[in-house]
Amino acid sequence: MLHPRPARSSTREDSLSDRPWSSTAPPGEFRSYVSAEETQKEFTIRAVILGALFGLLFGAITVYVGLRAGLTVSASIPISVLSISILRAFGRSTILENNIVQTTGSAGESLAAGVMFTIPALIFLGFGAEFTFWRIFPLALLGGWLGVLFMVPLRRQLIVKEHGNLSFPEGTACADVLVAGERGGSFAGRVFWGLGLGGIYTFLMNTVQAWTSQPESRPNWFSGASFRVTITSEYLGVGYIIGSRVSGILFAGGIISWLVIMPAIRFYGQLANNVPIYPSTIPIPLMTPDQIWGTYIRPMGAGAVAAAGLITLLRTLPTILSALKAGLKDVRAEGAGQSTATSRIDRDMPMRWVILGSILIIVMMWILLTFHPIPGAETRWYHNLFAGIFVTVFGFLFVTVAARISGLLGNSSNPISGMSIATLMATCAIFFVAGWTAPNYQVLALMIGGVVCIAAAIAGATSQDLKTGYLVGATPFWQQMGLLVGVTVSTLAIGTTLNLMNKGLEKYIPTEIPVNVQSLPVGVKVERDTFTYHGKNYELMNALGSHEIPDGEYLYDPATKQIEYQWAQGIGSAKAPAPQARLMATVISGILNQRLPWRLVLMGVALVIAVEILGVRSLAFATGSYLPLGTTAAMFAGGLVRSLVDATTKKKDESEASPGALYSSGLIAAGGVFGLLGIIINLFQDPEISTHVPAWFTSILRLPWSPDAFAFGPKIFGSWATNNFFGLVMFLLLAGSLFYFARKKLD
């Protein structure tokens, strides 16, 4: 039920705007911006609807950017500034209304991070045909609800009692933005400039194809190397926000992989006498840089990311234990009724709801796995009950960890991947000892790890939102209700976007490989007996860890007794590599099937240990070694712009509410929105789209569209459209706009 509150008087507004307030005041002196005795409109219909719409938008954007870059950034700041601007256009809004908008909307960004890091691993495990909206939606929903519920008993311990110790940087910055907006500060214009210019740039580059999106050089004098940069607006914006140091460490990891290890592999691979070296099925001298990266660098990167994630967890072990102890103590006190809310700003969701909600999630998980299993991955009822209990236990553990780390370092530094890997490794180890190593148990392990990962991602963002609410004087109960609404609504956008990208970026690549169905190679299985493509029936095969057929899904023709096409799904392709999800699949399959290329994995582990000994935090370096070089190079460009801005201005651009960070948020949003628009246009150009949509829809939009309906760039620009230099010049112009707006003061 919505809970509108009476509006305050104009006298109170004036006194509130002029009131001395500091978000970083020490515990003994701190007072919330809106006191507990004051009443304002808070959980209103317009605030909830606007927040839900932002959840849909930023959930979709985060999926798009995260699948491409493997990273996410906080959405609270841009949502806050947009909310202030939009609600003001519809009449006077309160600071607590704007806080509900950003709380509800930011749930979409954090939920998307947890989902895309894990659930797409279904594709890599050989269940790509089952990667549908109705597989993604319930898992995302359960994980999101779990993360919100488990943060309820932790709020007083981590947000209130630890004020002054845990900074929650994004939450504090968001509170500063909300208070500045209440006092008349204007930030939305800077976000809209980034959205507008970034949108024009992205549309011209991706859809019109006026210039190449990835200038690249593969010099003969440095065989095996590839110099490239993926010149998108979102990578530039992400690089600016994370700063020159983190983006530099990411780029350093990419340099080691692409310009040191890959040329070494090509150099020594010439001695192999044209014999493929596992895990490749192609001789090294015949491999392109992308094939070398996908075959040899990815397992190394997987070992590096796994090791870096576990090192990060071990480093925070004292924090984990203290937070768990305090959290359990608060849970017992709440359950015994010893802690009751004494004022509006202390009112949380009742503990009874949390306990009943947790039990309900276990039951729903059991029902989902028992009565709606993935074909070929069915498990017994007691396996599914075990999974539900495991999710709850690991969920509470890592929700506590995520919230604590988020308070110390910020949500962007939260090692969600490391927590997910730890969950998967523990789960798979138990499964291996129990003898549960079949493909169906791989899926069960992924379900457990996926829900826990989503819960931890939500908890990190939720803790920042609750910190913002604590600083401005919001009612925790209404924030928690807003988070549940945001999680539920944004799940729709996330599931839809994942499927849209998977379908819109897919390709069918002609591939001729003879196969004996009666004696399939190890690691190859028939995934589906019937698969129709271009009116012809095939058998769908999946290869994972095979010595004879490269990893992927294939269309096998029983008449010719050979594979004819590789079904390259959108997720996992060069345009959406989904690095974390592929890593999860590698860990699960490698442990349960004992087919992990351990020597390559251990090389990555050794690399991380060396980096840690040098005194560098290895998580960013490991992620950079795993991502394509073009991605990390573009982010480093954003970091360099940040350094130039800092060097040419008196005050360093450190705040998340700074001019450059706001403009960068617009660039990221532009890349996501117009990138998705380009994918939708590609789908509308599919010759077979009439078989997937209603006839009336095809008739209204006159589908399919011509392949060159929008791609007229090559006709206008000629050879410049594919010229590397021209693409770099356009990227430098976009970077110049970022430099200009980052130095231009806010109104």
N, C-alpha and C positions, 0 to 999 in steps of 0.2 A: 504494500500500500504506500502510495506517495505521501510525503509528509511536508506540505508547504508550511512555511512559518510567516508570521506577520512581518512586513517590511519595517525597517527602523526609521526613525524620524530624520529629517534633514539636519537637525542640530547634532544628532548622534553621528551622522555621516561626516559632518565637518570635523567633529572632535576626533573621530576615528582616523581620518586621513592625516591629521596633524600629530597624532600620538607618537611619541618616541618609541622605537621598536628595533630590535636587532635579532636576527635569526641565530647568531652565534653567541648570544649572551650566556654567561656561565650559569650552571644549574640553580644557584641560589638567587640569581637576579632575573632569570628568564620569566617572561610573561607572554602568553599567546597573544597574537595580534587582535583577535576577537575573544573577549573574555568569556568565561563559562556562564556568566549571568546574562549576557546579551543574546538576543534571538535575531536571526536573519533567515531569509529564504535560503534553503540549502538543497534538499533532495526534491527538486521541482521537476515537472514533466519536461520542460524545455531543456533543462540541464542533462537529464538522463537520455533524452532522444539525441541531443547533439553529441554527448559523449559516446553513445552507441554508434553513431555515424562515423565519428573519428576512429572508433575501434575497428570498424569495418575497413576504413581507408588505410589506416596505418598498419593493420594486420596484413593486408594485401601487399602494401609497399615493403614491409619487413620481410615477408616471404620472398619477394622478388629479389631484393638486395642481398638477403642472407644466403639464398641458394647460389647466387653468383659470387659473392665475396667471402662467404663463410663467417661474416661478422654482422653484428647489429649495433645500433646506437639508440639511446633513450629517446622516446617520443614525447615525454612529459612537457618539455620546454616548448616545442613548437605547438603542441595542442593547447597549452596554457595561453600563449600569445594570440592564437587564432580564436580561442574561446572569448577572450576579453574583447576582441574586435567585433566578433559576430554577435554576441549577446548585447553588446552596447548598441548595436544597430537596431535591436528589437526593444530597446528601453533599458532603463537602469538595471544593472545586474549586481549581485553581491559577490564578495570575494569567495564566500563559501559555495555559491553556485558554480563559479569558475573552477573551484577546486574539485567539485563533483564531476565536472566535464573532463578534466584532465585525468582524474582517477579512473573513471569509467573507460575513457579512450585509450589510456596507456596500457590497459590490460591486453589489447589486441597485439601490440608490439612484443610484449614479453611472452605471451602465449605462442606467437608465431615462432619465436626463437627456439622454444622447447620442442615444438612440433617438427620444424624443418631439420633440426639437428639429429633426429632419430627416426621418425616414421618413414621417410623415404627409403630407409635401409631395406624395406620390404622389396623394393625393386631389385636391389643388388643381391638379395638373398634368393632370388628366383621366384618371387611372387608378384611380379610387376603387373600381371593381368588383374590382380586383386587390389591394386592400389587405386581405390575409388573413394569418393566422398564419404560413403557410409562406413568405410573402414577408418578414415581419418577422424571424422566428426566425434564419435563416442569416446575415443581415446583422448583426444584433445580436451573434450569436456570434462572427463573424469580427472585428468591431471590438473586442469585449471582450477576446478572446484577444490581439489585436495590442497593445492598450494595456498588458496585463499583461506580455507578453514584452519589449516595448521598455523597460519600467521596470527590467528586471533589470540591464542594463549601466550604467544611470544611478544605481543605488542608492548605490554607494560614493561617487560624485562629489557627489550632491546631498544625501544623508542623512547620511553619515558625515563626509566631508571638509568639508562646509559647515555642520557643527554649530556654532551660535553666530552664523552669518551668516543662515541661512534658518530662520525660526522655526517654520514649519508649525503655525499656531495650533490647528487642529482636532486634529491628531495629538498635540500636546503636552497639550491639555486632556483628550483621551481617555486618555493615559497617567496623568495626575493622577487621573482617575476610577478607573481600574483599581487604582492603588496605594492610593487611599482605600478602595476596596472590600475590598482585601486586608487592610487594617488595621482593618476593621470599619465603614467609613462606609456609610450607608444612603441611597440616592438613588432607588431604584425606586418608592417610595411616591408621590413627587411626580409622576412620569411617569404612574402609574396614576390619580391624581386627575384629571389633565388628560384622560386617555383616557376616564374614566368620565363626568365632567361634560360634556366636549365631545361625547361620544357621545350622551348623552341630549338635549343641545341640538340636535345635527345631526339625529337621528332625528325629534324633534318638529317641527322646522322643515321638513325636506325630505320626509319620508315621511308623517307625520301631517298636515302642512300647517297646523300650529297658528298660525303667523304667516308673513308674507311674507319671502322670503329676500333681497329687494332693495327696500327703501324708495326711492321715487323721486318727484321733482317736476319737471314741465316747465312753468315759469311762462310765461304769455302775454306778460308784460312783458319777457321775455328770450328771445325766439324763437330756436330752434336749440340752446339750452343744455339740459342735463339734469343735475340734482342727484341723485346716487344713491350708495348704499353697499351693497355685497354683503356681508351680515352673517354670514359663515361663520366657523367656529372656526379653520379652517386659515389664512385670511388674517390673522386676529388674531394667531395664533401666529407666523407668518412675520414679520409686522411687528415683533413684540417681539424676535425673535432678530436681525434685521438692524439694529435700532436706529432711533432717531428721525431721525438725519441721513440715512441711506440711504432710509428710508421716506418722509421728507420730500421728498427730491429726486425720488423716484418720483412722489409725489403732485403735485409742482410741474409735472412733465411732463404729467400728466393734466389739471391745471387749464388749462395753456396750450392743450391740444388741445380740451377739452370746453367750456371757459368763455370762451375767447378766439377761437380760430380758427373753431370751428363756428358760433357766433353771427355772426361776420363773414361766413362763407360764406352763411348764410341771409339776412343783411342785403343783401349785394351781389347775391345770386342772384335777388332780386326783380326786378332789372333785365333778366333774361334772357328775358322775355316767354314764359315757360312752354316754353322750348326746352331740352332736356337738354344739359348740358355734360359732355364726355368727362372721366373714364371712366364717368360715370353714364348710365343710359338713362331716368332719371326727372327731370322738371324740379325744380329745387331747392326751390321753394315747396311742392311736394307731398311732400318727403322728410321722414322722421322723423329725430330725432337719431341713432338707430342706423344708418340708411341713409347719412346724411352721414358718420358715423364710418367705416363700412365702405368707402365709395366714395372719399372724399377724404383722410381722416386716415390710413388704413392705408398708402397709398403714401408719404405724408410721413414717417410713423413708420418705414417700411422704410428710407427714405434716412437717417433719423436714426440708427437702430440700426446700419446698415451703416457709416456714417461713424464713429460712436463706437467700434465694434469695431475698425476699422482704425486709428484714432488710438491705441487702447489697445495694439495690436500694435506700432505704430511706436515708442511710448513705451518698450516693453520690448525694442527691437531689440538694444541692447548685451548685455542678459541672454541673449537668444536665441543670439547668436553665440558668447558665451563658453561657454554650456552645451553647444551643439553641438560645439564644439572639444574640450571636456573629455570629452564622451560618446563621440565617435569615437576619442579616444585610449585610453579605457578598453576600448572594443570591440576595438581592435587588440591591446591588452595581454592581454585575456582569451583572444582567439583564439590568441595565441602561447604561451599557458600561462605567462605571466610573473607573473600574479597568482593565487595559490592561497589558499584559505581556511586560516587558521592556527588557527581555533577554531570552536566551534559558532555563535557569533553573527556570524561572517563567511561562513557557508556559503550561497551563492546557488544558484539553478538553473544548471546548466552552460550555458556559452555555446553549446555544440553544439546544445542543445535550442532555444535562442533562434533560431539561424540556420536550423535545419531547420524550426522552427515558422513562421518568416516565409516560407520558400519554400512550405511547405504551404498557408499562407493565400493566397498568390498563385495557386497551382494551384486551390484551392477556389473562389476568386473567379472564376477563368476558367471553371471547370466550371459554376458557378451561372449565370453570365450567358450561357454558350454553350448549355447543354443544358436550362435551365429559365428561359427569358426570359419577360418579361411580354408577352402577346399584343399586337401592335402596336408593340412596342419592341425588336424583335430587332436585334442588331448582329453584325458579322462577328467571327471569332475573334481577329483581330489588334487590333480595337477593345477586346475584352474583356481581352486580355493587357496592353494598354496601361493599362487601368483597374486591373488588379491591381498593376502596377509603380507606377503613380501613387499608389495607396493606400499602398503601403509607404514610398515616398519622403516623401510629405506626412505620413504617419503618424508616422515617426520625428521629423520636424521639429516637429510640433505636440505630440507626446508630451513632447518635451524642453521646449517652451515652457510647456505646461500644468503640468508638474511644478515648473518653476522659479517660475512665477507663483504657484502654489499654496503654495510654500514661503515666498514673500515676503508675500503678501496673504491667504492662506487660500483654500480650495477654493470657497467661496461667491462670491469675487470673480473667479473664473477666467472670462475672456471666451470661453467655448466657442463662442458664436454668432459672435463676430468671427473666430475661427479657421476656422469652417465657411464663413463668407461669403468669406474670403480664398481658401480652397480652391476654392469654387465659381466665384469670379470668375476665378481663374487657369485652371481647367479649361475654363470656358465661353469664355474668351478664345482658348484654343488650339483649341477646337472651332470657334469662329466663323471663325478664320483658315483652318482646314482645310476649311471649308464644311460642317461637321457641325451642321446647325441643325434637322433634322427632330425630331419629338417623341421618337423613340427615343433620340436623343442627349441630350435633356433628362433622360430617365430614367437614362442612363448617368452623366451628371454628378452626378445626385442619389445614385446608388449610391456613387460615389467620395467625395463630400462627407459622406454619411451614415456610412460606415465610419470615415473620418478623425475625424469629430466624436465618434463613440462611443469611439474609441481615446483621444482627448484627454480626454474626460470621465472615463474609467476611470483614466487616468494621474494626473489630479489627485487623485482619491480614493485611489488605490493609494499615491501618495507619502506621503499623510497616514498611512495604515495602516502603511507601512514605518517611518515616523518613530516612531509609537507603539511598534512592535516594537523599534526600536533603543533607545528610552529604557527600556523595561521588561526588555530582555534576551531577546527572542524569537529564534528561529531563522529567518532570512530565507527559507530554502528552504521551510519548512512554511507560512509566510505566503503565499508565492507560489503554492504548491499550493492553499491555501485560497481564494485569489482566483480561480484557474481554476475551482474547484468552484462558488464563489459566482456567477461570471459565467454558467456553463453552466446552473445551476439557475434563477437569477432570470430568464433569458431566457424561460423558459416563462411565468412570471407576467406579464412585460411584454407579450409578444405577445398573451396572452389578455386582459389588461386593456384594451389599445388596441382590440381588436376588440369587447370588451364595451361600452366607452364609445361607440364608433362606431355600434354597432347599437342600444344602449339609448337613446341620445339622438336618434336620427334621426327625421325628420318628412317626411311627404309633403304638400306645400302646393299646393292647387289654383291653377294658373297657366295662363291661356289666352294663348298667343302663336302666331300663324300663322307657319309656316315652310315654305319651298320647299326640299325635300330635294335637288332637282336643282341648285339654286344656293344652297348654304349660305353665310351671312354669314362674313366673315373672322373667324377665332378660334373658329368653331363646327365640331364634328366629330361623327360618329356613333361612339360608343364601343363599343356592343354592339348587334347586330341584333335580339336578342330579350331582353326584360326583362319578367318577369311580376309584376303587382301586382293584388291582389284578383281573381285568376283571369283577368285580361285581359293580352294581350301588347302590349308597347310596344317602341319603339326607344329605347335610352338615348343621349342626346346630352350633350355637354359643351361649355360656353362658357367661354373664358378670354381676356380682352383683346378681346372683341367690342364694337363700337360699338352693336349693335342688341339684344343679349340680355345681361342681367346675368350675371356669372360664376357658374357653378354647373353642376349636372347635372340633366337634365330627361327626363321621359317623354313621348315623341312618339307620337301615335296616327296611323298611316298612313291610317286610314279618314277621319278628320276633317281630316287634313293640318295639325294644329296641336299644339303642346305642351299637355298637360293638367295635368301635375303637375311641381313642382320637388322633386327628391329631395335634401332637405337632410340630409346625413349628420351624425352626432353630432359628429365632429371637424371643427372649423370653425364650429360653432354658437356661440351666445352663452354656453352653459354649458361649452363646451370650445373656446375660440377658437384654441388652438395657435398663438400669435403667431409663434414662431420658425420653425415649419414653413411657415407661410404666407409668411413673409419669404423663406425659401429658394426656394420656388416662384416668388415674384415676381422674385427675382434671376435664376434660371435662365431662366425664360420671357422676361423682359424683355431679357436680353442676346442670347439666341439668336434671338428673333423680332423684336427691335427694336420692340416694342410697349409698352415701359415708359413710363408717364406721367412723363417726365423732369422736367417743370416742378415737379410735386408732389414728386418724389424730391429734387430740388435744393433745394426749400424746407426739407425736413427736414435736409439736409446743412448749409445755411446756419444753421439754428437751432442745430445742434450746435456749429458753429464759434463762434457768439456765446456759447454757454454755456461753452465751453472758455476763451474770452478773459476771461470773468468769473471764471475760476479754479475752476470747478466741474467735477469729473470727470463726463464727459457720458454714460457708459454707462447709469447708473441713470436719468438724466433722459430719455434717448432711449427706454429701455424703458417708462418711465411714459407718455410721449407716445403710445406704440403700444398700450398696454393699455386696457381699459375703465376709466372713472373709478371705478366701483364697487369694482373690485379694488384700485386704489391707495389709495382712501379708507379701506377697511377695514385695509389694511396700515399706513397712517399712524396709525390709531387704536391699533394695537398698539405702534407706535413712541412714541406719546404716553404710553401706560401705562408703557413702559420709562423715559421721562423722569421721570414722577411717582415711580416706584420709586427712581430714582437721587437725586431731590431730597429724598426723605423717609427715606433710610437713610444711615448714615455711610459705608458702603463701597459704591462703585458696583457695579452688577450687570453686570460685564463678562465674566466667565468663561462659557464654553459649558457648564460644569457647575454653574452657579448655580441657585438654586431657581426663578427665573422662566423661565430657558431650558429647564429640565427639564419644568416644567409646560406651557410652550409646545410642546415636542416632543409631549407627550401630546395637546394640542389639535389639532396638525397630523395626528397619526396618527388621531385620532377623526374628523376631517373626511374623511380618505381612506377609512377602513374603512366608516363608516356612509354616506358618499356612494356608495361602490360597492354597498353593500347596497341603497340606494334604487334604483340603476340595475337591479340584478338583479330587484327587485320589479316595476319597470316592464316588464321583459322578460316576466316571468311573467303580466303582465296583457295582453300582446299577443294580440288575438283570433286571429292566425295562428300562434301559437307551436307548435301541434300539427303544423304542416308542417315545423318546424325541429328537433324533438326526437323521440326514440323514443316509441312509444305507451305503454310501461310507465312511462316517466318522467311523462308527462302524466296517467296514471291514478293514480299514487301521490300526486302533489301536487295532483290535481284542477285541472289547468290548463285554460283560463286563469282567473286570479283576477279577481274583480270590481274595476273601476277604483277604487271607493271602499272597498275592503276595509280599507285602512290609513288612507286620507285622510279621517278622520272629524273632523279639526280644525275645518273650517268649520261642521259641525253643532253642535259644542260651544261654540265661541267666537263663532260668528255673524260679524258684520261686523268684529270685532276681528282675525279671521284674515287679512284683507286690509288692515288699518289700518297705515299707515306708522309712526305713533307707537308702537303696540304692539310692532312689530318692533324699533324702535330701543331701546325700554326693555329688551327681552330681551337685545339685544346689549350694552347697558350693564351688565346684570347679569353677563353672561359676562366682560366686561372687568373688572368689579369682582372677580370670582373670581380672575382673573389677577393683579390688583394685590395681593390678599390673600395668595395663595400665593407670590408673588414676594418679599414682605417677610417671610414666615414662614421662619425659619431651618430648615435641614435638621437631622435628628436626628443 
